[in-house]
Amino acid sequence: MRFDALTLFPEFFEAAHLGITGRAFRDLGHTLHTHSYRPFAGNAFGHVDDAPFGGGPGMVLRPDVLRDTLASVPRSGLGRVIHFSPAAPPLTHAKVVELAKLDQLILVCTRYEGLDQRAVDRFVDEEWSVGEVVLSGGELPALVLIDSICRWLPGVLGNEASAQQDSFATGLLDHPHYTRPAVFQELEAPVVLQGGDHGAVRLWRLREAMARTRRLRPDLWTAYLRNHLAGLDRPAQWCAWQVEHPEDWERPKPKGWKGWRPE
């Protein structure tokens, strides 16, 4: 995949050449190119923005600057132009997976009061935010998108199953994780994870993921029950029932439960 970041601060994207994303660009042929707005300012001072019509604080990126910067970007296969704005819907896992199938993403990063709406209407395909927060610019959201997409590019992760088991991939948040030592400051890792019973571990992780999702993201939990419950095996359905009815763990176990009970 080819990423093109349009920005006033290309140095922000040096961080993308570290870690997992660095492997994607260094070893697997994916590329990241940065493009400064300054050469397209049309004035000797390099000013690419102007005061908003109607008055008010801040500055707005001029539409002609975005037009000319976009015109300088080579195009490669199927692609999208994405602008980051706190007024846009929050980025989702489903959108990340969809975008990871494209050949090119052009990431429009703006600052201050953002981008002239005429440029949004004419040149931008999609707008996304990273939640109900206001940042100084679009560079950090662009890095978030690059990182999240790289995880879905073949060969980037050392273990391909990691992305499939991450939060949101199954409709649930991820389960809690533990490692050595088994006891840390008088807190012991769950016994079921230390016992070697892979079936019990699977069900414990599923129940904990369900419980965490119900507690932290009730909207996701409601959608999960609606979209996935009928397709679960009976032990998994029992996990869901327990999460919904934690006060009654003495209900008779369904066939296939094999006597294991979450701790």
C-alpha positions in Angstrom: 0.0 0.0 0.0 1.1 3.6 -0.7 0.4 6.2 2.0 0.7 9.9 1.1 0.5 12.4 3.9 -0.2 16.1 3.1 1.0 18.2 6.0 2.7 21.4 7.2 4.9 19.2 9.4 6.4 16.2 7.5 8.7 15.4 10.4 5.7 14.1 12.4 5.7 11.0 10.1 9.2 10.0 11.0 7.6 8.0 13.9 5.8 5.8 11.3 9.2 4.3 10.4 9.5 2.6 13.9 8.1 -0.6 15.2 5.4 -2.5 13.3 4.8 0.2 10.8 8.5 0.5 10.2 8.6 -3.2 9.2 5.8 -2.6 6.7 7.8 0.2 5.0 11.3 -1.2 5.5 10.8 -4.9 4.6 7.5 -5.4 2.8 7.4 -2.8 0.1 4.7 -0.5 1.5 5.5 3.2 1.2 4.9 6.4 3.0 5.4 9.7 1.3 5.0 13.2 2.8 4.1 16.3 0.9 4.4 19.8 2.4 1.8 22.5 1.5 4.4 25.2 1.6 5.6 24.9 -2.1 2.0 25.6 -3.2 1.4 28.7 -1.0 1.6 31.0 -4.0 3.4 33.7 -2.0 6.9 34.5 -0.8 6.1 33.8 2.8 4.8 30.3 2.5 1.5 31.2 4.1 -1.0 28.4 3.1 -4.0 29.6 5.3 -6.1 32.7 5.7 -8.5 34.2 8.2 -12.1 32.8 8.1 -14.8 34.7 6.4 -17.2 36.1 9.0 -14.4 36.6 11.5 -13.5 34.5 14.5 -10.3 32.9 15.8 -7.9 30.7 13.9 -6.9 30.2 10.3 -8.3 28.0 7.5 -6.3 26.1 4.9 -7.0 27.7 1.5 -8.8 25.4 -1.0 -6.4 26.3 -3.8 -3.5 25.0 -1.7 -5.1 21.6 -1.2 -6.0 21.5 -4.9 -2.5 22.1 -6.1 -0.9 19.8 -3.5 -3.2 17.0 -4.4 -2.4 17.5 -8.1 1.3 16.9 -7.3 0.7 13.5 -5.7 1.2 10.4 -8.0 -1.9 8.1 -8.0 -1.6 4.4 -7.6 -4.6 2.0 -8.3 -7.7 2.3 -6.0 -7.4 5.0 -3.4 -9.2 7.4 -1.2 -8.5 11.0 0.0 -9.2 11.2 3.7 -9.4 14.4 5.8 -9.2 14.3 9.6 -11.7 16.5 11.5 -13.1 16.4 15.1 -16.5 17.2 13.4 -16.4 13.8 11.6 -17.6 10.4 12.8 -15.0 8.3 14.8 -12.9 5.9 12.9 -14.0 2.3 13.4 -12.4 -1.2 13.1 -14.7 -2.0 10.1 -13.5 1.1 8.2 -9.9 0.2 8.9 -10.3 -3.3 7.5 -12.1 -1.8 4.4 -9.3 0.8 3.8 -6.6 -1.8 4.2 -7.8 -3.4 0.9 -7.0 -0.3 -1.1 -3.8 0.5 -3.0 -3.4 4.1 -1.9 -4.5 6.5 0.9 -4.0 10.2 0.7 -4.2 11.7 4.2 -5.1 15.4 4.3 -3.7 16.8 7.6 -4.9 20.3 8.5 -4.4 22.6 11.5 -6.0 25.4 13.4 -9.6 25.8 12.1 -9.2 23.1 9.5 -10.0 23.1 5.8 -12.1 25.4 3.6 -15.4 23.5 3.2 -15.3 23.9 -0.6 -12.1 21.9 -0.6 -13.8 19.2 1.5 -16.7 19.0 -0.9 -14.6 19.0 -4.0 -11.5 17.0 -3.2 -12.1 14.8 -0.1 -13.7 11.3 -0.2 -14.1 10.7 3.5 -13.7 12.5 6.8 -12.9 10.8 10.1 -12.0 11.7 13.7 -10.4 9.7 16.5 -13.2 10.5 19.0 -14.7 13.4 20.8 -11.4 15.3 21.2 -9.9 18.3 19.5 -6.2 18.0 18.5 -3.9 20.6 17.1 -3.8 19.0 13.7 -4.5 15.9 11.6 -1.0 14.4 11.8 -1.6 12.3 14.9 -4.9 10.9 13.6 -3.1 10.1 10.3 -0.5 8.2 12.2 -3.3 6.3 14.1 -4.8 5.3 10.8 -1.5 4.3 9.3 -0.7 2.1 12.3 -4.1 0.5 12.4 -4.1 -0.3 8.7 -0.5 -1.7 8.7 -1.6 -4.3 11.2 -4.0 -5.7 8.6 -1.4 -5.9 5.7 -0.1 -9.4 5.1 3.2 -10.2 6.8 3.4 -7.1 8.9 2.6 -8.8 12.2 4.8 -11.6 13.4 1.7 -13.6 14.2 -1.2 -13.2 11.8 -3.6 -14.3 14.5 -2.9 -11.2 16.6 -5.0 -8.9 14.5 -7.8 -11.4 14.3 -8.0 -11.6 18.1 -7.6 -7.9 18.9 -10.3 -5.8 20.3 -13.2 -5.1 17.9 -12.1 -7.9 15.4 -14.6 -10.3 17.0 -17.2 -7.7 18.0 -15.8 -7.7 21.5 -13.1 -5.9 23.4 -10.0 -7.9 24.1 -9.8 -10.1 27.2 -7.3 -9.3 30.0 -3.8 -10.6 29.6 -1.3 -12.0 32.2 2.3 -13.1 32.2 5.0 -14.2 34.7 5.4 -14.0 37.6 2.3 -16.0 38.6 2.0 -13.9 41.8 2.8 -10.2 41.7 2.4 -8.1 44.9 0.0 -10.7 46.3 -2.1 -10.8 43.2 -2.2 -14.1 41.4 -2.9 -14.6 37.7 -6.1 -16.6 37.1 -5.5 -20.3 37.9 -7.3 -21.4 34.8 -4.7 -19.7 32.6 -1.9 -21.7 34.3 -3.5 -25.1 34.1 -2.9 -26.1 30.4 -6.6 -26.8 29.6 -7.0 -25.0 26.3 -10.7 -25.4 26.2 -11.1 -23.8 29.7 -8.7 -21.0 28.7 -10.7 -20.3 25.6 -14.0 -20.0 27.5 -12.4 -18.0 30.3 -11.0 -15.5 27.8 -14.3 -15.3 26.0 -16.3 -14.7 29.2 -13.9 -12.0 30.3 -14.0 -10.3 26.9 -17.8 -10.4 27.1 -17.8 -9.0 30.7 -15.3 -6.3 29.8 -17.3 -5.3 26.7 -20.6 -5.2 28.7 -19.0 -3.1 31.4 -17.0 -0.6 29.3 -18.9 -0.6 25.9 -22.6 -1.5 26.4 -23.3 -0.3 22.9 -20.9 -3.0 21.5 -22.3 -5.6 23.8 -25.8 -5.0 22.6 -24.7 -5.3 19.0 -22.7 -8.4 19.8 -25.7 -10.1 21.3 -27.8 -9.1 18.3 -25.4 -10.2 15.6 -23.3 -13.1 17.1 -25.1 -14.9 19.8 -27.1 -17.3 17.6 -23.8 -18.5 15.9 -22.0 -19.3 19.2 -21.6 -22.9 20.4 -23.5 -23.8 23.6 -20.6 -23.2 26.0 -20.0 -19.8 24.5 -23.7 -19.0 24.8 -23.5 -20.1 28.4 -20.6 -17.6 28.9 -22.9 -14.8 27.5 -25.7 -15.9 29.8 -23.4 -15.7 32.8 -22.3 -12.2 31.8 -25.9 -11.1 31.6 -26.8 -12.9 34.9 -23.8 -12.8 37.2 -26.0 -13.3 40.2 -27.0 -16.8 39.2 -24.0 -19.1 38.5 -25.8 -22.2 39.7 -27.9 -22.6 36.6 -27.5 -26.2 35.3 -24.6 -26.4 32.8 -25.5 -27.0 29.1 -24.4 -30.2 27.3 -20.8 -29.8 26.2 -19.8 -27.6 29.2 -17.6 -30.5 30.5 -17.9 -29.4 34.1 -15.7 -26.3 33.8 -16.8 -23.2 35.6 -15.2 -19.7 35.2 -13.4 -18.5 38.3 
